[in-house]
């Protein structure tokens, strides 16, 4: 879907208005400069762009890193041969843009044992791909609790299914990032149980800025619960929209105070702009990100 100028202007106005929300961000003293940088998930702003376009726009806007979500036009998938993988690795190395990793749809909640095994093997293929193209990690997800199955059974199964993924990642020198995602499985308490059932040092979390994170207007309790596993972070609408207001100033302050030094990656899921409109949108998005993240 094209991102129209009217939609762009409406979104930009909302972004500018929202910069007045919340207090200052920074470390415990309110002055510590954040160590994390702004990245981009190709879902969905860059879903229709090829790899050279993604890299070019990131260079133009000053986006530091990219997570390449599976099924998108970039085509960085396990089907690539060795030569193609080497080419992808070199493109990023030459560009100065970091290939952060690959975002998969691998999920491990199914009551079908064969399906869970298939998902694990798919994850392993992405682990090999990420290692070959020079990425840092593979994003997976829990997607939901299963109706008529005890929640604890599903959470245990997901955690244990992550173990062979973690072993493959360790052998390849990369990481697994479990997105805080899914109906019931995005509840921080349930995410904590999944991670405790896994317990592998190369399996961590991708914070996802979901409504269940927010308790009494704050994400502090959820962040404290999950921080020990945090390896990546998705951010979405930094501005007021139909989904409401997420306390990004507080999140950025908590990330800063905790020493998080990786990426917060833009994942705005309802836009599929052309590259020119996308670059314009990302410039505004970056400006708002800088305002929210300032010490």
C-alpha atoms as an extended CHARMM CRD file, in Angstrom:
* protein
*
       295  EXT
         1         1  UNK       CA              0.0000000000        0.0000000000        0.0000000000  PROA      1               0.0000000000
         2         2  UNK       CA              1.3710000000        3.4050000000       -0.9400000000  PROA      2               0.0000000000
         3         3  UNK       CA              1.9210000000        5.8580000000        1.8790000000  PROA      3               0.0000000000
         4         4  UNK       CA              0.0910000000        8.9820000000        0.7240000000  PROA      4               0.0000000000
         5         5  UNK       CA              1.2690000000       12.5160000000        1.3720000000  PROA      5               0.0000000000
         6         6  UNK       CA             -1.8610000000       13.1890000000        3.4350000000  PROA      6               0.0000000000
         7         7  UNK       CA             -1.1530000000       10.1490000000        5.6090000000  PROA      7               0.0000000000
         8         8  UNK       CA              2.4750000000       11.1980000000        5.9210000000  PROA      8               0.0000000000
         9         9  UNK       CA              1.6000000000       14.7310000000        7.0110000000  PROA      9               0.0000000000
        10        10  UNK       CA             -0.9830000000       13.4790000000        9.5000000000  PROA      10              0.0000000000
        11        11  UNK       CA              1.5340000000       11.0410000000       10.9860000000  PROA      11              0.0000000000
        12        12  UNK       CA              4.2880000000       13.6610000000       11.0670000000  PROA      12              0.0000000000
        13        13  UNK       CA              2.0360000000       16.1160000000       12.8940000000  PROA      13              0.0000000000
        14        14  UNK       CA              1.1840000000       13.4600000000       15.4700000000  PROA      14              0.0000000000
        15        15  UNK       CA              4.8610000000       12.6940000000       15.9280000000  PROA      15              0.0000000000
        16        16  UNK       CA              5.7460000000       16.3350000000       16.4890000000  PROA      16              0.0000000000
        17        17  UNK       CA              2.8730000000       16.7820000000       18.9580000000  PROA      17              0.0000000000
        18        18  UNK       CA              3.9010000000       13.7280000000       20.9250000000  PROA      18              0.0000000000
        19        19  UNK       CA              7.4000000000       15.0440000000       21.6100000000  PROA      19              0.0000000000
        20        20  UNK       CA              5.9220000000       17.0330000000       24.4730000000  PROA      20              0.0000000000
        21        21  UNK       CA              4.7360000000       13.8710000000       26.2490000000  PROA      21              0.0000000000
        22        22  UNK       CA              6.6180000000       12.5060000000       29.2400000000  PROA      22              0.0000000000
        23        23  UNK       CA              9.6250000000       13.6240000000       31.2080000000  PROA      23              0.0000000000
        24        24  UNK       CA             13.3010000000       13.6430000000       30.4570000000  PROA      24              0.0000000000
        25        25  UNK       CA             15.1150000000       10.4600000000       29.5550000000  PROA      25              0.0000000000
        26        26  UNK       CA             18.6030000000        9.4810000000       30.5260000000  PROA      26              0.0000000000
        27        27  UNK       CA             20.3800000000        7.4660000000       33.1440000000  PROA      27              0.0000000000
        28        28  UNK       CA             19.6840000000        7.5890000000       36.8430000000  PROA      28              0.0000000000
        29        29  UNK       CA             21.0810000000       11.1170000000       36.9070000000  PROA      29              0.0000000000
        30        30  UNK       CA             18.9810000000       12.2080000000       33.9080000000  PROA      30              0.0000000000
        31        31  UNK       CA             22.1360000000       13.1300000000       31.9710000000  PROA      31              0.0000000000
        32        32  UNK       CA             23.6760000000        9.8470000000       30.8490000000  PROA      32              0.0000000000
        33        33  UNK       CA             23.8330000000        9.5870000000       27.0790000000  PROA      33              0.0000000000
        34        34  UNK       CA             22.1740000000        6.4580000000       25.6450000000  PROA      34              0.0000000000
        35        35  UNK       CA             24.5050000000        3.8710000000       24.1650000000  PROA      35              0.0000000000
        36        36  UNK       CA             21.8410000000        2.2640000000       21.9880000000  PROA      36              0.0000000000
        37        37  UNK       CA             21.2460000000        3.2750000000       18.3560000000  PROA      37              0.0000000000
        38        38  UNK       CA             18.3160000000        3.3990000000       15.9680000000  PROA      38              0.0000000000
        39        39  UNK       CA             17.8050000000        0.4590000000       13.6260000000  PROA      39              0.0000000000
        40        40  UNK       CA             15.1180000000       -0.7370000000       11.2200000000  PROA      40              0.0000000000
        41        41  UNK       CA             13.0890000000       -3.9340000000       10.8820000000  PROA      41              0.0000000000
        42        42  UNK       CA             11.9500000000       -4.4060000000        7.2920000000  PROA      42              0.0000000000
        43        43  UNK       CA              8.4880000000       -5.2050000000        8.6720000000  PROA      43              0.0000000000
        44        44  UNK       CA              6.8120000000       -3.2560000000        7.2240000000  PROA      44              0.0000000000
        45        45  UNK       CA              8.2900000000        0.0630000000        6.1100000000  PROA      45              0.0000000000
        46        46  UNK       CA             10.9080000000       -1.6260000000        3.9110000000  PROA      46              0.0000000000
        47        47  UNK       CA              9.0130000000       -4.8090000000        3.0600000000  PROA      47              0.0000000000
        48        48  UNK       CA              8.8120000000       -3.9900000000       -0.6500000000  PROA      48              0.0000000000
        49        49  UNK       CA             12.3800000000       -2.6640000000       -1.0580000000  PROA      49              0.0000000000
        50        50  UNK       CA             15.2190000000       -4.7140000000       -2.4740000000  PROA      50              0.0000000000
        51        51  UNK       CA             18.4760000000       -5.0180000000       -0.5440000000  PROA      51              0.0000000000
        52        52  UNK       CA             20.3900000000       -2.1980000000       -2.2940000000  PROA      52              0.0000000000
        53        53  UNK       CA             17.4400000000        0.1450000000       -1.6510000000  PROA      53              0.0000000000
        54        54  UNK       CA             17.2540000000       -0.7840000000        2.0350000000  PROA      54              0.0000000000
        55        55  UNK       CA             20.9420000000       -0.0910000000        2.4730000000  PROA      55              0.0000000000
        56        56  UNK       CA             20.8030000000        3.1600000000        0.4770000000  PROA      56              0.0000000000
        57        57  UNK       CA             17.8870000000        4.5480000000        2.5050000000  PROA      57              0.0000000000
        58        58  UNK       CA             19.5660000000        3.5900000000        5.7810000000  PROA      58              0.0000000000
        59        59  UNK       CA             22.7110000000        5.3950000000        4.6780000000  PROA      59              0.0000000000
        60        60  UNK       CA             20.7480000000        8.4870000000        3.6310000000  PROA      60              0.0000000000
        61        61  UNK       CA             18.7480000000        8.6920000000        6.8590000000  PROA      61              0.0000000000
        62        62  UNK       CA             21.4240000000        7.5080000000        9.2560000000  PROA      62              0.0000000000
        63        63  UNK       CA             19.8340000000        4.2440000000       10.3470000000  PROA      63              0.0000000000
        64        64  UNK       CA             22.5440000000        2.1590000000       12.0060000000  PROA      64              0.0000000000
        65        65  UNK       CA             21.3130000000       -1.4180000000       11.5990000000  PROA      65              0.0000000000
        66        66  UNK       CA             18.7570000000       -3.6130000000        9.8460000000  PROA      66              0.0000000000
        67        67  UNK       CA             16.8370000000       -6.7290000000       10.8140000000  PROA      67              0.0000000000
        68        68  UNK       CA             15.7160000000       -8.4740000000        7.6310000000  PROA      68              0.0000000000
        69        69  UNK       CA             12.3020000000      -10.0140000000        8.1590000000  PROA      69              0.0000000000
        70        70  UNK       CA             11.6090000000      -13.2090000000        6.2300000000  PROA      70              0.0000000000
        71        71  UNK       CA              9.3110000000      -13.2390000000        3.1270000000  PROA      71              0.0000000000
        72        72  UNK       CA             10.1820000000       -9.6530000000        2.1610000000  PROA      72              0.0000000000
        73        73  UNK       CA             11.5840000000       -8.4390000000       -1.1480000000  PROA      73              0.0000000000
        74        74  UNK       CA             15.2070000000       -8.2920000000        0.0620000000  PROA      74              0.0000000000
        75        75  UNK       CA             15.3510000000      -12.0590000000       -0.5160000000  PROA      75              0.0000000000
        76        76  UNK       CA             17.8510000000      -12.8740000000        2.2420000000  PROA      76              0.0000000000
        77        77  UNK       CA             16.5540000000      -16.3720000000        2.9800000000  PROA      77              0.0000000000
        78        78  UNK       CA             18.0570000000      -19.8030000000        3.7300000000  PROA      78              0.0000000000
        79        79  UNK       CA             17.6840000000      -20.6570000000        0.0220000000  PROA      79              0.0000000000
        80        80  UNK       CA             20.6690000000      -18.4160000000       -0.8460000000  PROA      80              0.0000000000
        81        81  UNK       CA             23.7500000000      -20.2860000000       -1.9990000000  PROA      81              0.0000000000
        82        82  UNK       CA             27.2530000000      -19.6750000000       -0.6280000000  PROA      82              0.0000000000
        83        83  UNK       CA             28.1360000000      -17.1270000000       -3.2700000000  PROA      83              0.0000000000
        84        84  UNK       CA             24.9540000000      -15.1390000000       -2.6990000000  PROA      84              0.0000000000
        85        85  UNK       CA             25.5090000000      -15.1830000000        1.0510000000  PROA      85              0.0000000000
        86        86  UNK       CA             29.0140000000      -13.8740000000        0.5880000000  PROA      86              0.0000000000
        87        87  UNK       CA             27.6500000000      -11.0750000000       -1.5980000000  PROA      87              0.0000000000
        88        88  UNK       CA             25.1020000000      -10.0370000000        1.0720000000  PROA      88              0.0000000000
        89        89  UNK       CA             27.8200000000      -10.0170000000        3.7130000000  PROA      89              0.0000000000
        90        90  UNK       CA             30.0580000000       -7.8460000000        1.5370000000  PROA      90              0.0000000000
        91        91  UNK       CA             27.2520000000       -5.3940000000        0.6870000000  PROA      91              0.0000000000
        92        92  UNK       CA             26.7110000000       -4.6450000000        4.3570000000  PROA      92              0.0000000000
        93        93  UNK       CA             30.4220000000       -4.5830000000        5.1630000000  PROA      93              0.0000000000
        94        94  UNK       CA             30.9910000000       -1.9990000000        2.4210000000  PROA      94              0.0000000000
        95        95  UNK       CA             27.9830000000        0.1110000000        3.4130000000  PROA      95              0.0000000000
        96        96  UNK       CA             28.6540000000        0.7990000000        7.0770000000  PROA      96              0.0000000000
        97        97  UNK       CA             25.1070000000       -0.3730000000        7.8730000000  PROA      97              0.0000000000
        98        98  UNK       CA             25.0220000000       -3.2740000000       10.3300000000  PROA      98              0.0000000000
        99        99  UNK       CA             23.1690000000       -6.4280000000        9.3410000000  PROA      99              0.0000000000
       100       100  UNK       CA             21.7400000000       -7.0210000000       12.8010000000  PROA      100             0.0000000000
       101       101  UNK       CA             20.0280000000      -10.2960000000       11.9760000000  PROA      101             0.0000000000
       102       102  UNK       CA             17.1060000000      -12.1090000000       10.4090000000  PROA      102             0.0000000000
       103       103  UNK       CA             13.5410000000      -11.9670000000       11.6630000000  PROA      103             0.0000000000
       104       104  UNK       CA             11.8020000000      -15.3080000000       11.2880000000  PROA      104             0.0000000000
       105       105  UNK       CA              8.2990000000      -16.5830000000       11.9770000000  PROA      105             0.0000000000
       106       106  UNK       CA              9.6230000000      -19.6590000000       13.7860000000  PROA      106             0.0000000000
       107       107  UNK       CA              7.3040000000      -20.5460000000       16.6600000000  PROA      107             0.0000000000
       108       108  UNK       CA              7.1290000000      -23.5180000000       18.9950000000  PROA      108             0.0000000000
       109       109  UNK       CA              3.6840000000      -23.5970000000       20.6050000000  PROA      109             0.0000000000
       110       110  UNK       CA              1.9770000000      -26.1830000000       18.3820000000  PROA      110             0.0000000000
       111       111  UNK       CA              0.6340000000      -29.3600000000       20.0480000000  PROA      111             0.0000000000
       112       112  UNK       CA              1.8170000000      -31.2000000000       16.8850000000  PROA      112             0.0000000000
       113       113  UNK       CA              5.2590000000      -32.6280000000       17.7300000000  PROA      113             0.0000000000
       114       114  UNK       CA              6.2350000000      -32.9300000000       14.0600000000  PROA      114             0.0000000000
       115       115  UNK       CA              5.4040000000      -29.2700000000       13.4700000000  PROA      115             0.0000000000
       116       116  UNK       CA              7.5220000000      -28.1610000000       16.4090000000  PROA      116             0.0000000000
       117       117  UNK       CA             10.4520000000      -30.1900000000       15.0600000000  PROA      117             0.0000000000
       118       118  UNK       CA              9.9740000000      -28.5720000000       11.6560000000  PROA      118             0.0000000000
       119       119  UNK       CA             10.0670000000      -25.1240000000       13.2320000000  PROA      119             0.0000000000
       120       120  UNK       CA             13.2710000000      -25.9630000000       15.1140000000  PROA      120             0.0000000000
       121       121  UNK       CA             14.9450000000      -27.1620000000       11.9220000000  PROA      121             0.0000000000
       122       122  UNK       CA             13.8430000000      -23.9910000000       10.1150000000  PROA      122             0.0000000000
       123       123  UNK       CA             15.3720000000      -21.9270000000       12.8960000000  PROA      123             0.0000000000
       124       124  UNK       CA             18.6440000000      -23.8460000000       12.5330000000  PROA      124             0.0000000000
       125       125  UNK       CA             18.7050000000      -23.0200000000        8.8160000000  PROA      125             0.0000000000
       126       126  UNK       CA             18.3480000000      -19.3300000000        9.6430000000  PROA      126             0.0000000000
       127       127  UNK       CA             21.1500000000      -19.6500000000       12.1930000000  PROA      127             0.0000000000
       128       128  UNK       CA             23.4450000000      -20.9120000000        9.4350000000  PROA      128             0.0000000000
       129       129  UNK       CA             22.2760000000      -18.1010000000        7.1520000000  PROA      129             0.0000000000
       130       130  UNK       CA             22.8910000000      -15.3610000000        9.7160000000  PROA      130             0.0000000000
       131       131  UNK       CA             26.3500000000      -16.7010000000       10.4890000000  PROA      131             0.0000000000
       132       132  UNK       CA             27.1940000000      -16.7420000000        6.7740000000  PROA      132             0.0000000000
       133       133  UNK       CA             25.9460000000      -13.2000000000        6.0380000000  PROA      133             0.0000000000
       134       134  UNK       CA             27.5970000000      -11.6820000000        9.0970000000  PROA      134             0.0000000000
       135       135  UNK       CA             24.5470000000      -11.0360000000       11.2590000000  PROA      135             0.0000000000
       136       136  UNK       CA             24.3080000000      -11.1830000000       15.0260000000  PROA      136             0.0000000000
       137       137  UNK       CA             21.1260000000      -13.1130000000       15.6800000000  PROA      137             0.0000000000
       138       138  UNK       CA             17.9160000000      -14.8430000000       14.6440000000  PROA      138             0.0000000000
       139       139  UNK       CA             14.5820000000      -13.5170000000       15.8690000000  PROA      139             0.0000000000
       140       140  UNK       CA             11.9550000000      -16.1590000000       16.7000000000  PROA      140             0.0000000000
       141       141  UNK       CA              8.6230000000      -15.8200000000       18.4580000000  PROA      141             0.0000000000
       142       142  UNK       CA              6.1000000000      -17.4650000000       20.6420000000  PROA      142             0.0000000000
       143       143  UNK       CA              2.7970000000      -16.7470000000       18.9140000000  PROA      143             0.0000000000
       144       144  UNK       CA              0.0630000000      -17.7670000000       21.3340000000  PROA      144             0.0000000000
       145       145  UNK       CA             -1.1350000000      -20.0020000000       24.0870000000  PROA      145             0.0000000000
       146       146  UNK       CA             -3.0420000000      -22.9880000000       22.7280000000  PROA      146             0.0000000000
       147       147  UNK       CA             -6.7690000000      -23.2640000000       23.5210000000  PROA      147             0.0000000000
       148       148  UNK       CA             -7.6490000000      -26.2630000000       25.7030000000  PROA      148             0.0000000000
       149       149  UNK       CA             -3.9720000000      -26.8510000000       26.5610000000  PROA      149             0.0000000000
       150       150  UNK       CA             -2.7150000000      -25.8110000000       30.0150000000  PROA      150             0.0000000000
       151       151  UNK       CA             -0.7090000000      -22.6170000000       29.7050000000  PROA      151             0.0000000000
       152       152  UNK       CA              2.1620000000      -24.0130000000       31.7420000000  PROA      152             0.0000000000
       153       153  UNK       CA              2.5000000000      -26.9570000000       29.3650000000  PROA      153             0.0000000000
       154       154  UNK       CA              2.7600000000      -24.6570000000       26.3410000000  PROA      154             0.0000000000
       155       155  UNK       CA              5.2170000000      -22.3070000000       28.0560000000  PROA      155             0.0000000000
       156       156  UNK       CA              7.4090000000      -25.2590000000       29.0740000000  PROA      156             0.0000000000
       157       157  UNK       CA              7.2980000000      -26.6560000000       25.5480000000  PROA      157             0.0000000000
       158       158  UNK       CA              8.3110000000      -23.3320000000       24.0030000000  PROA      158             0.0000000000
       159       159  UNK       CA             11.1990000000      -22.9270000000       26.4200000000  PROA      159             0.0000000000
       160       160  UNK       CA             12.4880000000      -26.4410000000       25.8800000000  PROA      160             0.0000000000
       161       161  UNK       CA             12.1360000000      -26.1390000000       22.1040000000  PROA      161             0.0000000000
       162       162  UNK       CA             14.4660000000      -23.1470000000       22.2300000000  PROA      162             0.0000000000
       163       163  UNK       CA             17.3000000000      -25.2620000000       23.6470000000  PROA      163             0.0000000000
       164       164  UNK       CA             18.3560000000      -26.9350000000       20.3510000000  PROA      164             0.0000000000
       165       165  UNK       CA             18.0540000000      -23.5330000000       18.6720000000  PROA      165             0.0000000000
       166       166  UNK       CA             20.3530000000      -22.0480000000       21.2930000000  PROA      166             0.0000000000
       167       167  UNK       CA             22.8770000000      -24.8520000000       20.8600000000  PROA      167             0.0000000000
       168       168  UNK       CA             22.9280000000      -24.2990000000       17.0830000000  PROA      168             0.0000000000
       169       169  UNK       CA             23.3790000000      -20.5660000000       17.6280000000  PROA      169             0.0000000000
       170       170  UNK       CA             26.2400000000      -21.1280000000       20.0630000000  PROA      170             0.0000000000
       171       171  UNK       CA             27.9890000000      -23.4460000000       17.6140000000  PROA      171             0.0000000000
       172       172  UNK       CA             27.6000000000      -20.8360000000       14.8490000000  PROA      172             0.0000000000
       173       173  UNK       CA             28.6590000000      -17.8460000000       16.9510000000  PROA      173             0.0000000000
       174       174  UNK       CA             25.2980000000      -16.0600000000       16.8580000000  PROA      174             0.0000000000
       175       175  UNK       CA             22.2830000000      -15.5480000000       19.1500000000  PROA      175             0.0000000000
       176       176  UNK       CA             18.5680000000      -16.3670000000       19.3310000000  PROA      176             0.0000000000
       177       177  UNK       CA             16.2130000000      -13.4920000000       20.1360000000  PROA      177             0.0000000000
       178       178  UNK       CA             12.7870000000      -14.5300000000       21.4080000000  PROA      178             0.0000000000
       179       179  UNK       CA             10.3500000000      -11.7620000000       20.5420000000  PROA      179             0.0000000000
       180       180  UNK       CA              7.9450000000      -10.8340000000       23.3280000000  PROA      180             0.0000000000
       181       181  UNK       CA              4.9720000000      -11.6780000000       21.1500000000  PROA      181             0.0000000000
       182       182  UNK       CA              1.6470000000      -13.4300000000       20.8340000000  PROA      182             0.0000000000
       183       183  UNK       CA             -1.7260000000      -13.8080000000       22.4800000000  PROA      183             0.0000000000
       184       184  UNK       CA             -1.0430000000      -14.7020000000       26.0800000000  PROA      184             0.0000000000
       185       185  UNK       CA              2.6420000000      -15.3430000000       25.3870000000  PROA      185             0.0000000000
       186       186  UNK       CA              3.4250000000      -11.6170000000       25.3330000000  PROA      186             0.0000000000
       187       187  UNK       CA              2.5240000000      -11.2790000000       29.0160000000  PROA      187             0.0000000000
       188       188  UNK       CA              5.8360000000      -10.5320000000       30.7630000000  PROA      188             0.0000000000
       189       189  UNK       CA              5.1760000000      -13.1570000000       33.4410000000  PROA      189             0.0000000000
       190       190  UNK       CA              4.7390000000      -15.8140000000       30.7510000000  PROA      190             0.0000000000
       191       191  UNK       CA              7.8310000000      -14.6530000000       28.8620000000  PROA      191             0.0000000000
       192       192  UNK       CA              9.8090000000      -15.0170000000       32.0860000000  PROA      192             0.0000000000
       193       193  UNK       CA              8.5950000000      -18.6090000000       32.4330000000  PROA      193             0.0000000000
       194       194  UNK       CA              9.5960000000      -19.4110000000       28.8390000000  PROA      194             0.0000000000
       195       195  UNK       CA             13.0940000000      -18.1020000000       29.4260000000  PROA      195             0.0000000000
       196       196  UNK       CA             13.4440000000      -19.9800000000       32.7100000000  PROA      196             0.0000000000
       197       197  UNK       CA             12.3810000000      -23.2110000000       31.0030000000  PROA      197             0.0000000000
       198       198  UNK       CA             15.0430000000      -22.5720000000       28.3420000000  PROA      198             0.0000000000
       199       199  UNK       CA             18.0380000000      -21.3170000000       30.2840000000  PROA      199             0.0000000000
       200       200  UNK       CA             20.4620000000      -21.3430000000       27.3680000000  PROA      200             0.0000000000
       201       201  UNK       CA             23.0850000000      -18.5480000000       27.4160000000  PROA      201             0.0000000000
       202       202  UNK       CA             22.6870000000      -17.7990000000       23.7000000000  PROA      202             0.0000000000
       203       203  UNK       CA             18.8970000000      -17.4230000000       23.8910000000  PROA      203             0.0000000000
       204       204  UNK       CA             17.6760000000      -13.9840000000       24.9190000000  PROA      204             0.0000000000
       205       205  UNK       CA             14.7490000000      -11.6580000000       24.3740000000  PROA      205             0.0000000000
       206       206  UNK       CA             13.6510000000       -9.0710000000       21.8630000000  PROA      206             0.0000000000
       207       207  UNK       CA             11.5780000000       -6.4450000000       23.6930000000  PROA      207             0.0000000000
       208       208  UNK       CA              8.5600000000       -5.6080000000       21.5530000000  PROA      208             0.0000000000
       209       209  UNK       CA              6.7530000000       -2.6320000000       23.1630000000  PROA      209             0.0000000000
       210       210  UNK       CA              3.4190000000       -4.3690000000       23.7290000000  PROA      210             0.0000000000
       211       211  UNK       CA              0.4430000000       -3.1000000000       25.7740000000  PROA      211             0.0000000000
       212       212  UNK       CA              0.8580000000       -5.9020000000       28.3770000000  PROA      212             0.0000000000
       213       213  UNK       CA              4.2630000000       -4.4050000000       29.2970000000  PROA      213             0.0000000000
       214       214  UNK       CA              2.4920000000       -1.3980000000       30.7810000000  PROA      214             0.0000000000
       215       215  UNK       CA              1.2890000000       -1.7450000000       34.3770000000  PROA      215             0.0000000000
       216       216  UNK       CA             -0.3110000000        1.3300000000       35.9430000000  PROA      216             0.0000000000
       217       217  UNK       CA              1.1390000000        3.5100000000       33.1950000000  PROA      217             0.0000000000
       218       218  UNK       CA              4.7150000000        2.2410000000       33.6060000000  PROA      218             0.0000000000
       219       219  UNK       CA              6.9340000000       -0.4150000000       32.0640000000  PROA      219             0.0000000000
       220       220  UNK       CA              9.3740000000       -0.4230000000       34.9890000000  PROA      220             0.0000000000
       221       221  UNK       CA              8.1590000000       -3.6500000000       36.5940000000  PROA      221             0.0000000000
       222       222  UNK       CA              8.0610000000       -5.5480000000       33.2890000000  PROA      222             0.0000000000
       223       223  UNK       CA             11.4780000000       -4.2340000000       32.3120000000  PROA      223             0.0000000000
       224       224  UNK       CA             12.9810000000       -5.2420000000       35.6360000000  PROA      224             0.0000000000
       225       225  UNK       CA             11.4750000000       -8.7140000000       35.2340000000  PROA      225             0.0000000000
       226       226  UNK       CA             12.9470000000       -9.3100000000       31.7590000000  PROA      226             0.0000000000
       227       227  UNK       CA             16.0690000000       -7.1010000000       31.5390000000  PROA      227             0.0000000000
       228       228  UNK       CA             18.5360000000       -9.9200000000       32.2840000000  PROA      228             0.0000000000
       229       229  UNK       CA             17.6390000000      -11.5750000000       28.9630000000  PROA      229             0.0000000000
       230       230  UNK       CA             17.3820000000       -8.4480000000       26.7760000000  PROA      230             0.0000000000
       231       231  UNK       CA             19.4500000000       -8.7300000000       23.5690000000  PROA      231             0.0000000000
       232       232  UNK       CA             17.3990000000       -6.7390000000       21.0460000000  PROA      232             0.0000000000
       233       233  UNK       CA             14.4950000000       -4.2960000000       21.0080000000  PROA      233             0.0000000000
       234       234  UNK       CA             11.6820000000       -3.4870000000       18.5890000000  PROA      234             0.0000000000
       235       235  UNK       CA              9.9500000000       -0.1200000000       18.8130000000  PROA      235             0.0000000000
       236       236  UNK       CA              6.8470000000        0.8690000000       16.8810000000  PROA      236             0.0000000000
       237       237  UNK       CA              4.7090000000        4.0190000000       16.7850000000  PROA      237             0.0000000000
       238       238  UNK       CA              6.6580000000        6.5930000000       18.7710000000  PROA      238             0.0000000000
       239       239  UNK       CA              3.7330000000        8.9430000000       18.2750000000  PROA      239             0.0000000000
       240       240  UNK       CA              0.1010000000        9.0380000000       19.4010000000  PROA      240             0.0000000000
       241       241  UNK       CA             -2.0520000000        6.7650000000       17.2570000000  PROA      241             0.0000000000
       242       242  UNK       CA             -5.0140000000        4.4050000000       17.4650000000  PROA      242             0.0000000000
       243       243  UNK       CA             -2.9510000000        1.9840000000       19.5600000000  PROA      243             0.0000000000
       244       244  UNK       CA             -2.5610000000        4.5810000000       22.2790000000  PROA      244             0.0000000000
       245       245  UNK       CA              0.5640000000        5.8790000000       23.9740000000  PROA      245             0.0000000000
       246       246  UNK       CA              3.4660000000        3.6680000000       25.0050000000  PROA      246             0.0000000000
       247       247  UNK       CA              5.8450000000        5.2130000000       27.5890000000  PROA      247             0.0000000000
       248       248  UNK       CA              8.8870000000        5.4370000000       25.3190000000  PROA      248             0.0000000000
       249       249  UNK       CA             10.6370000000        8.1050000000       27.3680000000  PROA      249             0.0000000000
       250       250  UNK       CA             10.5460000000        5.8020000000       30.3580000000  PROA      250             0.0000000000
       251       251  UNK       CA             11.6350000000        2.7910000000       28.2900000000  PROA      251             0.0000000000
       252       252  UNK       CA             14.5750000000        4.7010000000       26.8260000000  PROA      252             0.0000000000
       253       253  UNK       CA             15.5330000000        5.9310000000       30.2970000000  PROA      253             0.0000000000
       254       254  UNK       CA             15.4670000000        2.3490000000       31.5870000000  PROA      254             0.0000000000
       255       255  UNK       CA             17.4990000000        1.1010000000       28.6270000000  PROA      255             0.0000000000
       256       256  UNK       CA             20.0470000000        3.8480000000       29.2090000000  PROA      256             0.0000000000
       257       257  UNK       CA             20.2950000000        3.2990000000       32.9510000000  PROA      257             0.0000000000
       258       258  UNK       CA             20.7520000000       -0.4500000000       32.4320000000  PROA      258             0.0000000000
       259       259  UNK       CA             23.6250000000        0.0780000000       29.9860000000  PROA      259             0.0000000000
       260       260  UNK       CA             21.8090000000       -1.3760000000       26.9740000000  PROA      260             0.0000000000
       261       261  UNK       CA             24.1860000000       -0.6980000000       24.0630000000  PROA      261             0.0000000000
       262       262  UNK       CA             22.5630000000       -2.4060000000       21.0820000000  PROA      262             0.0000000000
       263       263  UNK       CA             19.6850000000       -1.2620000000       18.8550000000  PROA      263             0.0000000000
       264       264  UNK       CA             16.1030000000       -0.1170000000       19.1210000000  PROA      264             0.0000000000
       265       265  UNK       CA             14.6640000000       -1.1100000000       15.7520000000  PROA      265             0.0000000000
       266       266  UNK       CA             11.7460000000        0.6770000000       14.0850000000  PROA      266             0.0000000000
       267       267  UNK       CA              8.9680000000       -1.8190000000       13.3500000000  PROA      267             0.0000000000
       268       268  UNK       CA              5.9860000000        0.1640000000       12.1070000000  PROA      268             0.0000000000
       269       269  UNK       CA              3.7260000000       -2.5570000000       10.8380000000  PROA      269             0.0000000000
       270       270  UNK       CA              1.0200000000       -0.7690000000        8.8490000000  PROA      270             0.0000000000
       271       271  UNK       CA              3.0430000000        1.2030000000        6.3110000000  PROA      271             0.0000000000
       272       272  UNK       CA              4.4840000000        0.0260000000        2.9930000000  PROA      272             0.0000000000
       273       273  UNK       CA              5.7630000000        3.2590000000        1.4180000000  PROA      273             0.0000000000
       274       274  UNK       CA              7.8560000000        3.6640000000       -1.6870000000  PROA      274             0.0000000000
       275       275  UNK       CA             11.5440000000        4.3630000000       -0.9590000000  PROA      275             0.0000000000
       276       276  UNK       CA             11.2740000000        8.1580000000       -1.3080000000  PROA      276             0.0000000000
       277       277  UNK       CA              8.2840000000        8.4320000000        1.0440000000  PROA      277             0.0000000000
       278       278  UNK       CA              9.8460000000        5.8470000000        3.3160000000  PROA      278             0.0000000000
       279       279  UNK       CA             13.0590000000        7.8230000000        3.6190000000  PROA      279             0.0000000000
       280       280  UNK       CA             11.0680000000       10.9640000000        4.4340000000  PROA      280             0.0000000000
       281       281  UNK       CA              9.0660000000        9.1010000000        7.0740000000  PROA      281             0.0000000000
       282       282  UNK       CA             12.2100000000        7.6280000000        8.6200000000  PROA      282             0.0000000000
       283       283  UNK       CA             13.8200000000       11.0770000000        8.8830000000  PROA      283             0.0000000000
       284       284  UNK       CA             10.8690000000       12.2660000000       10.9540000000  PROA      284             0.0000000000
       285       285  UNK       CA             10.8880000000        9.0250000000       12.9190000000  PROA      285             0.0000000000
       286       286  UNK       CA             14.5860000000        9.4490000000       13.6800000000  PROA      286             0.0000000000
       287       287  UNK       CA             14.0660000000       13.0420000000       14.7920000000  PROA      287             0.0000000000
       288       288  UNK       CA             11.3930000000       11.9420000000       17.2430000000  PROA      288             0.0000000000
       289       289  UNK       CA             13.5500000000        9.0270000000       18.4180000000  PROA      289             0.0000000000
       290       290  UNK       CA             16.3860000000       11.4670000000       19.1150000000  PROA      290             0.0000000000
       291       291  UNK       CA             14.0530000000       13.6990000000       21.0940000000  PROA      291             0.0000000000
       292       292  UNK       CA             12.7080000000       10.8110000000       23.1770000000  PROA      292             0.0000000000
       293       293  UNK       CA             16.1700000000        9.3610000000       23.7730000000  PROA      293             0.0000000000
       294       294  UNK       CA             17.9740000000       12.5880000000       24.6330000000  PROA      294             0.0000000000
       295       295  UNK       CA             19.6900000000       12.7230000000       28.0490000000  PROA      295             0.0000000000
